[in-house]
Structures are given as structure tokens and as C-alpha cells.
Amino acid sequence: MKILSIRGTKGYDVGAYPKKELVKNKFIYFFESSLGIITWAPYFGVASLIDLHELRFIQETATLKATADNIDYVKAGIYVPEEILEQNTPEPPLKDEFNPQSLTLMTTAFCNLRCKYCYARAGQINIPQLTFDAAKYLIDKFQFKSIHFHGWGEPTYNWGLIEKVVEYTKGTGVYYSISTNGVWFNNRERFAKFLVENSFGVTISYDGLPSITNKQRILPDRITGATNEIMQTIEEFKKYGNINRWLAIRCTVGKSGESKILDMCKHLKELGLWTAKFEPLSATGRSLDYPLDPDAQPPDIEKFSESLTESILWGEENGFVVNSSLFVANTINKCFFCGTAVINDLVLSTDLTLGACWEPAFETSSIYPKVIDSPFVIGFITRTNDGWKHILDWNRIKALKSRYGYLLPECPDCPVKCGGGCAKRSWENYGHLSESGEDKSYCVARRNILKHYLFSKVDGQNKYNNIIDVAAEDFKKQLRDKINVAFKSNIKAPIRT
């Protein structure tokens, strides 16, 4: 089978369309531990502890149907009959469909910070702001379920656009969200009130600890840190009740914070927060200007993984949910790393290009020649004498949809079903999309985090330990109907209300 390959400017080799019958993928994985053998069924979210006798049974009956003799193993998730696997194998997306569910508006490139690791070098380049007319055209054209305000800079710098979009779509059932640096100065009260009244989900970038944030996220004077302003913004939201109804925190972890994630979690919990997402810093954009600065350089991924695993386990005991793209034990039927491959999220940039991912939108903007080579710019919108219209590059759309996790070289044998990692990182590192994303140390890190997590969850006192309860409700119902699986969660995650 030919796997997707995109190189240079010579066009797009879409490759073979994934066929389910051709996919070679494992559904049960085994880890040795001091307690015995731990099994992991990623598509059912079940880990179990078995002995050698049971292992031989599984190996000898690998092709049997569910019978009275092995139904206990089916319920425990350590043996999955072939007919059930067939019914729950994810299907690839249809290539001739283009039906994005979410719209991300890259509102502006202006910014009141000069973060050392900013992928877009926000505030350094003068680019026109996105207009309401352009956004309105896409809103009218597609039935978006959600609208997200992002930017090459701080999205609230184009506050007028945000207000107009909300006013235009209010009452249609659209969910609103925004990613912000939280540095709102004299606009703090007005912004917070508007976002709360319109039920926004608000993600604030705050790098876990004041000492780290003040070095990584700095004002244009390159001296003053952002912590004080962010703390005042969090306090402003507290006026409206439980801040976890609106706020989430996104922490970028560089070398200086690689072993301090647990300290970050404890600090955030003290602020009254329930959850945070931790992502390793990437060497891109402005970070390239600080080659010797630990606050602008990627973490040692092994140290990051150890600290993240420790924090995940602490969080489960203390009511704090730790998220990361490196932690995917709660993945059910995931074929793609994110919505990029299925073009679930359509990104509109200020130069009117249409993208499949917000992160490379700046780097692949038509302002730069690099746009010709990028698979992530999938079209553009333009104003004509007859009004607005959009043009799509179907070769690029098909190329992205062909990046099916199962077909990437290392993915079928991997117990971590992350969907092949970040497509953008794959493009950066290899010049094509037919490798798992990031660099291979990330794959190792995901496997190590999963293994240590499973070891902590499975013990001799609870032989069949169903460790997660985060599958979609309809999927859980299907499993209950088919094999009477009762999901019982050990993750003590608070419910957001």
C-alpha cells in the first residue's frame, strides 16, 4: 500500500485510501510488571492484571467467538471477539465531504506581550485585522456548532469583531470560546462581563508558576512579567461564581519547568482551578531568538514525562484534572490526532486564507512564499463583483484526510492510540505527513506515560480494573448492549457545572 507522501512544491500524492480490511492494528497489548502481566485494550479503555495461565488462554483463543467459556474475559476487556472489533473499528472520513463543525477566527497579529516562545512572533509584524464581513460570509455558508477566537496575537485586540460575531450569531446555539493571554489592563471588567454573559469558554495562557510565567510571558519592555495582570483577570472572573464554569489554563512547559509540573498543579489548585493543560514548548518562532535561554527552549521530554505522570496521579487523588497531548489513556477510537485531518475546524486568517489548523496559519499565510508548499492552507475566500466566494484546494483536503493514524509506519504496533501525533510537527520535521508527528522521543514519552499510569491503576486487589469513563455516551451504550461491559471509573475528576 502506498502511504501519503507530500514533498516540496511538486504537488500532492494523496496515496491509497485507507481500507479497513487492509489495516493491521492491534487491539490488546501486554506489559510485564512485578505483579504479573498487565493487559491494555485501548479502544475499550480497560486495563487488567492476568497471570501466565490466562495469557496462554488469550493466545490460544485469539480467533474464537464470545462463548460461555470466555465471556468473563470479554467483560474484563482482556479478550475482545473479532466481530466486536469489526463493529468498533473506526472508519476513515469521506474524502468528498467538507463539513467543518467549528470556525476559528484569527482575529489579529497585534499583541501586548512578547512571549519568548511565541510561534507567531506576535506583535512584531503589522498585518491587517480580520474583518466582520469576511467572518460573516463563512458563518452564513456553513452551519458551525462553535466559534473560537484565536490570533497571531492577542484576540481581544480586535474586540469589535468579537462583539459583532456574537451579536450576529446569538440565539443560534453556537458555542463560543477564546484563547487569551489574560492581560486586559483597564478592559478587564468589561471583557470578563461580556464573556460570562455570553457563556464563553475561556482559556488563559499562564505557565503554571509566577516565577516561570514572569520569565516566559513578558510585556513589550522585555522585562515585566505577565503574572500580576493574569492574577487580576482570574480574580475578576471569581466575581461571577465558580471560575471553573468558564476558565481553563494552558501551560507551556520549557526547560526551566520540565520537572515542576506538580508544583504548577498545586499552585493552580490553590487559585481555585480544577484543570489545566500542559504542553511542551516547541522550538519555533520567537524561541529561535533565545537559543541559550532555558525559558525559551523545549524541555527534556523524559523529565517532562516523569513530571507529567506524577502530576496526573496526584490530580486523581486531589480532584485536579491534568491534560496533555502526551497523555492519551482516555482515548477511545481515535484515528486522528486532532481535527486537522478531518477538517473539523476551519481556520480563517486575516489574509483570508482558509486553514485546517490554527498553529501553522501564521507560518503558512499567503503573505509568505511558504504557502505554496503547505498542506495546511486548503483555500481562501475573496470578494468579487457578485459578493464573497470561497475556493477550496481539494488535493490538499484529500491529502490531509489520508493521514489516517493506522497507516503511519509505527502506529499499528503502538499501544498509545494518539492518531499519529501532530501533522504540523511531522511536516516540520520530515517534510511530509507519512510519519508520526513531533520527533520520535514524543512517541516514547507517550508510551512510557501510559505504561506507568497503567501500573499505578492495576493492582492485585482489583483484578479487573476498568480505568476510565470518558468514552462518548453512545459508544459506551453500544458496548453495554454488545458485551454487557460496566464502565467503572477510578479517575476522580470533578464535574464541571
C-alpha positions in Angstrom: 0.0 0.0 0.0 1.2 3.5 -0.8 1.3 5.8 2.2 0.7 9.5 1.8 3.7 11.5 0.8 3.8 15.2 0.3 7.2 16.8 -0.5 8.3 20.1 -1.9 6.2 22.0 -4.4 5.6 19.3 -6.9 2.1 18.6 -5.9 0.3 16.2 -3.7 0.4 12.4 -3.8 -2.7 11.5 -1.9 -1.8 7.9 -1.8 -4.1 4.9 -1.2 -7.4 5.5 0.5 -7.4 3.6 3.8 -9.4 0.4 3.6 -10.5 -1.2 6.9 -9.7 -4.7 5.8 -6.1 -3.7 5.0 -5.4 -2.2 8.3 -3.1 -4.2 10.6 -3.8 -3.0 14.0 -3.5 -4.5 17.5 -6.3 -4.3 20.0 -4.8 -5.9 23.1 -1.3 -5.0 24.4 0.7 -6.7 27.2 3.1 -5.1 29.7 5.1 -7.1 32.2 5.1 -5.9 35.8 6.2 -7.2 39.2 2.5 -8.0 39.9 2.0 -10.1 36.8 1.0 -9.2 33.2 -1.0 -6.1 32.6 -3.3 -6.1 29.5 -4.4 -2.9 27.9 -7.4 -2.6 25.5 -7.1 1.0 24.3 -10.4 1.0 22.3 -12.3 -0.1 25.4 -10.3 1.9 27.9 -9.7 -1.3 30.1 -6.6 -2.5 31.8 -6.4 -5.8 33.6 -4.0 -7.9 35.6 -3.6 -11.5 34.5 -1.4 -14.5 35.2 0.5 -16.7 32.7 -2.3 -19.3 32.5 -4.7 -16.6 31.4 -2.2 -15.2 29.0 -2.0 -18.6 27.3 -5.8 -18.8 27.2 -5.9 -15.5 25.3 -3.2 -16.5 22.9 -4.8 -19.9 22.2 -8.3 -18.4 21.7 -7.4 -15.3 19.8 -9.8 -16.1 17.0 -12.7 -17.6 19.0 -16.1 -16.0 19.2 -17.6 -15.0 22.5 -18.8 -18.1 24.3 -19.9 -19.0 27.8 -16.3 -20.1 28.5 -14.6 -16.8 27.7 -17.4 -14.3 28.4 -15.7 -13.2 31.7 -12.6 -12.3 29.7 -14.7 -10.3 27.3 -16.3 -8.4 30.2 -12.9 -7.7 31.6 -11.6 -6.3 28.4 -8.6 -8.7 28.2 -10.2 -10.6 25.2 -12.2 -8.9 22.5 -14.1 -11.1 20.0 -13.3 -10.4 16.3 -16.9 -9.5 15.5 -16.9 -6.8 18.2 -13.6 -5.4 16.9 -15.1 -5.1 13.4 -18.1 -3.3 14.7 -16.0 -0.8 16.7 -13.1 -0.2 14.3 -13.1 3.5 13.4 -13.9 4.4 9.8 -11.9 6.9 7.8 -13.6 10.1 6.8 -15.2 10.5 3.4 -12.9 12.4 1.1 -15.5 14.1 -0.9 -17.1 15.7 2.2 -16.3 19.2 3.5 -18.4 20.0 6.5 -16.4 21.8 9.2 -18.1 21.9 12.6 -16.1 24.7 14.2 -14.8 28.1 13.0 -11.6 29.6 14.4 -11.1 33.3 13.7 -7.5 34.5 13.7 -8.5 38.0 14.7 -5.3 39.9 14.8 -1.5 39.9 14.9 -1.3 42.8 17.5 -0.2 41.8 21.0 0.6 43.3 24.3 3.1 40.6 25.2 6.4 39.4 23.7 6.4 35.8 24.9 9.8 34.2 24.3 8.4 31.1 22.7 5.6 32.7 20.6 5.2 30.6 17.4 3.9 33.7 15.5 6.3 36.3 16.9 3.2 38.2 17.9 3.4 42.0 17.9 6.4 42.2 15.6 4.6 42.1 12.2 2.0 44.5 11.0 -0.8 42.5 9.4 -4.4 43.8 8.8 -7.0 42.7 11.3 -9.8 40.3 10.3 -13.0 42.0 9.2 -16.5 41.1 10.2 -17.7 40.8 6.6 -15.2 38.0 5.9 -16.2 36.1 9.1 -19.9 36.7 8.3 -19.5 35.1 4.9 -18.3 31.8 6.4 -20.8 31.8 9.2 -23.6 32.1 6.6 -22.0 29.5 4.4 -21.5 26.7 6.9 -23.5 25.5 9.9 -20.9 25.9 12.6 -21.6 24.5 16.0 -18.8 26.5 17.7 -16.8 29.7 17.0 -13.3 30.1 18.5 -11.5 33.4 18.7 -7.7 33.0 18.5 -5.0 35.0 16.9 -1.4 35.5 15.8 -1.5 37.9 18.7 -4.0 38.7 21.5 -7.5 38.2 20.0 -9.1 40.8 22.3 -7.1 43.5 20.3 -9.9 43.0 17.7 -12.6 43.3 20.3 -15.1 44.9 17.9 -15.0 41.8 15.7 -15.8 39.5 18.7 -18.7 41.6 19.7 -20.1 41.7 16.2 -19.8 38.0 15.6 -21.5 37.2 18.9 -24.3 39.7 18.2 -24.8 38.2 14.7 -24.9 34.6 15.9 -26.5 34.9 19.3 -29.5 32.6 19.8 -28.4 30.2 17.2 -27.0 27.7 19.6 -23.4 28.4 18.7 -20.8 27.8 21.5 -18.2 30.5 21.9 -14.6 30.1 23.1 -11.5 32.3 23.2 -7.8 31.7 23.8 -6.3 34.7 25.5 -3.2 35.9 27.5 -5.5 37.4 30.1 -3.5 40.7 30.1 -6.5 43.0 29.7 -5.4 46.1 31.8 -8.3 48.6 32.0 -10.6 46.4 29.9 -10.7 43.6 32.5 -14.1 44.3 33.9 -15.8 44.9 30.6 -14.2 41.8 28.9 -14.9 39.4 31.7 -18.6 40.6 32.0 -19.2 40.1 28.2 -17.6 36.7 28.1 -19.5 35.4 31.1 -22.8 36.8 29.9 -22.3 35.0 26.6 -21.2 31.7 28.1 -17.7 31.7 26.6 -15.2 29.0 27.4 -12.1 31.0 28.2 -8.6 29.5 28.1 -5.9 31.7 29.6 -2.2 31.1 28.9 -0.4 31.0 32.2 2.7 29.0 32.6 2.0 27.3 35.9 4.1 29.3 38.3 4.6 33.1 38.8 8.4 32.7 38.6 8.3 30.9 35.3 5.5 33.0 33.8 7.3 36.2 34.5 10.3 35.0 32.5 8.5 33.3 29.6 5.5 35.7 29.2 6.7 39.2 29.2 5.5 42.7 28.2 7.0 44.6 25.3 9.6 46.1 27.6 11.1 42.6 27.7 11.4 42.9 31.5 7.9 43.0 33.1 6.2 39.6 33.6 2.5 39.0 32.9 1.7 37.2 36.2 0.2 40.2 38.0 -2.2 41.0 35.2 -3.3 37.4 34.8 -4.0 37.0 38.5 -6.2 40.1 38.4 -8.1 38.7 35.5 -8.7 35.4 37.3 -9.9 37.3 40.3 -12.3 39.3 38.1 -13.9 36.0 37.0 -14.3 34.9 40.6 -16.9 37.7 41.0 -19.3 35.6 38.9 -19.1 32.4 41.0 -17.2 29.2 40.3 -14.5 30.1 37.8 -14.3 26.6 36.5 -17.6 27.2 34.7 -15.6 29.5 32.3 -11.9 29.2 32.8 -9.2 26.7 31.8 -5.5 27.2 32.0 -2.9 26.3 29.3 0.7 25.9 30.5 3.6 25.9 28.1 6.4 24.0 29.7 10.0 24.8 28.7 13.3 23.6 30.1 13.1 25.7 33.2 9.8 24.0 34.2 10.3 20.4 32.9 10.4 18.9 36.5 7.9 21.3 38.1 4.5 20.3 36.7 3.3 19.0 40.1 4.2 22.3 41.7 2.3 24.1 39.0 -0.8 21.9 39.6 -0.7 22.6 43.3 -0.4 26.3 42.7 -3.3 26.3 40.2 -5.5 24.3 42.6 -4.8 26.9 45.3 -6.2 29.5 42.9 -9.4 27.6 42.8 -8.9 25.9 39.4 -9.9 22.3 38.7 -8.0 21.6 35.5 -5.0 22.6 33.3 -3.4 21.5 30.1 0.4 21.1 29.9 2.2 21.1 26.6 6.0 21.0 25.9 7.4 24.2 24.4 8.3 23.8 20.7 11.4 25.3 19.2 9.7 27.6 16.7 9.0 31.3 16.1 10.5 33.6 18.7 12.1 30.8 20.7 14.7 30.6 18.0 15.9 34.1 19.1 16.8 32.7 22.5 19.0 29.6 21.8 20.6 29.6 25.3 17.6 30.7 27.4 16.0 27.7 29.3 12.8 29.7 29.4 12.6 29.6 25.6 13.8 26.1 24.9 12.0 22.8 24.8 12.0 20.6 27.9 13.9 17.3 28.2 11.0 15.2 27.1 11.8 12.3 29.5 11.9 14.7 32.5 8.7 16.3 31.3 7.0 12.9 31.0 8.0 11.9 34.5 6.8 15.1 36.0 3.5 14.9 34.0 2.8 11.3 35.1 3.4 12.2 38.7 1.0 15.1 38.4 -1.7 13.1 36.7 -1.7 10.6 39.6 -1.6 13.4 42.2 -4.5 15.1 40.4 -6.7 12.0 40.5 -6.2 11.8 44.3 -6.8 15.5 44.8 -9.6 16.5 42.4 -7.4 18.2 39.7 -7.6 17.1 36.1 -4.3 17.1 34.2 -4.5 17.2 30.4 -1.8 16.9 27.8 -1.4 15.7 24.2 1.2 13.3 25.6 -1.4 11.6 27.9 -3.9 9.6 25.9 -5.0 6.8 28.2 -8.5 8.2 27.8 -8.5 7.8 24.0 -11.4 5.8 22.6 -11.4 5.0 18.8 -9.0 7.8 18.0 -7.8 7.6 14.4 -6.6 11.2 14.1 -4.5 13.3 16.5 -6.8 16.4 16.1 -9.5 17.8 13.8 -6.9 18.8 11.2 -7.2 15.5 9.2 -10.9 15.6 9.0 -11.0 19.4 8.6 -13.3 19.6 11.6 -12.1 23.1 12.4 -11.9 25.6 9.7 -9.4 28.5 10.3 -9.9 31.9 8.8 -6.8 34.1 8.8 -6.6 37.8 8.5 -5.2 37.5 4.9 -8.4 35.5 4.1 -6.7 32.1 3.6 -8.5 29.1 4.9 -6.6 26.6 7.0 -7.1 23.2 8.6 -5.0 24.1 11.7 -4.6 27.4 13.6 -1.0 26.9 14.6 0.6 26.9 11.2 -1.9 29.6 9.9 0.7 32.3 10.5 3.7 30.5 9.1 1.8 29.4 6.0 -0.1 32.6 5.4 -0.1 33.8 1.8 2.0 36.8 3.0 4.9 34.3 2.8 6.0 32.2 -0.2 5.9 29.1 2.0 2.1 28.9 1.5 2.8 27.2 -1.9 4.3 24.2 -0.1 2.0 23.8 2.9 -0.7 21.2 3.1 -2.5 23.1 5.8 -3.7 26.0 3.7 -6.7 24.5 2.0 -8.2 27.5 0.2 -9.2 31.1 0.6 -12.1 33.5 0.4 -12.3 36.5 -1.9 -14.7 39.4 -2.6 -16.0 39.6 -6.2 -18.5 41.8 -8.0 -21.1 39.2 -7.2 -20.1 39.1 -3.5 -17.9 36.8 -1.4 -16.9 33.3 -2.6 -14.6 30.6 -1.3 -12.1 28.4 -3.3 -11.0 25.1 -1.9 -7.9 23.0 -2.8 -9.3 19.5 -2.9 -6.0 17.9 -3.4 -4.8 19.3 -0.1 -8.0 18.4 1.7 -7.7 14.8 0.4 -4.1 14.7 1.4 -4.9 15.7 5.0 -7.8 13.2 5.2 -5.5 10.5 4.0 -3.3 10.9 7.1 -5.0 8.0 8.8 -3.3 7.1 12.0 -3.4 3.3 11.3 -1.3 3.7 8.2 1.6 5.6 9.7 4.6 3.2 10.0 4.9 2.9 13.8 1.2 3.3 14.8 -0.3 -0.1 14.3 2.0 -1.7 16.9 1.8 1.2 19.4 -0.4 0.8 22.5 -1.0 4.6 22.5 -3.8 5.4 20.1 -3.0 9.1 19.7 -3.9 9.2 16.0 -0.3 9.6 14.7 0.8 12.7 16.5 0.8 16.3 15.3 0.6 16.6 11.5 2.2 20.0 11.6 5.2 18.7 13.5 5.5 15.8 11.0 5.6 18.4 8.2 8.2 20.4 10.0 10.5 17.5 11.0 10.2 15.3 7.9 8.9 17.5 5.0 5.9 15.1 4.6 3.0 13.7 6.5 3.7 10.0 6.4 5.5 9.8 9.7 4.1 10.1 13.2 4.3 13.7 14.4 6.8 15.5 16.6 10.1 13.7 17.0 10.3 10.1 18.0 11.0 11.0 21.6 7.4 12.1 21.9 6.2 8.6 20.9 8.5 7.1 23.5 7.2 9.6 26.1 3.5 8.7 25.4 4.2 5.0 25.7 6.1 5.5 29.0 3.4 7.7 30.5 0.8 5.2 29.5 2.7 2.3 31.0 3.4 4.0 34.3 -0.2 5.1 34.5 -1.5 1.6 33.9 0.9 0.2 36.5 -0.4 2.6 39.1 -4.1 1.8 38.3 -3.9 -2.0 38.2 -3.1 -4.0 41.4 -3.7 -7.4 42.8 -6.6 -6.3 44.9 -8.7 -5.3 42.0 -8.0 -7.8 39.2 -10.2 -6.3 36.5 -9.8 -2.6 36.7 -11.8 -0.5 34.2 -9.8 2.6 34.5 -11.7 5.2 32.5 -15.2 6.5 32.0 -14.7 9.2 29.3 -16.0 7.4 26.2 -18.8 9.1 24.3 -22.2 8.1 25.7 -23.4 6.4 22.5 -20.2 4.3 22.3 -20.5 3.2 25.9 -24.1 2.2 25.3 -23.1 0.1 22.3 -20.5 -1.7 24.4 -23.0 -2.4 27.2 -25.5 -3.7 24.7 -23.0 -6.0 23.0 -20.9 -7.4 25.8 -22.5 -6.0 29.0 -19.5 -4.0 29.9 -20.0 -1.9 33.0 -17.6 1.0 33.0 -16.5 2.0 36.5 -14.1 4.9 36.7 -11.2 5.3 39.1 -10.5 8.8 37.8 -11.7 11.3 40.4 -12.4 14.1 38.1 -14.8 16.8 39.3 -17.8 17.6 37.2 -17.8 21.0 35.6 -21.1 22.8 36.0 
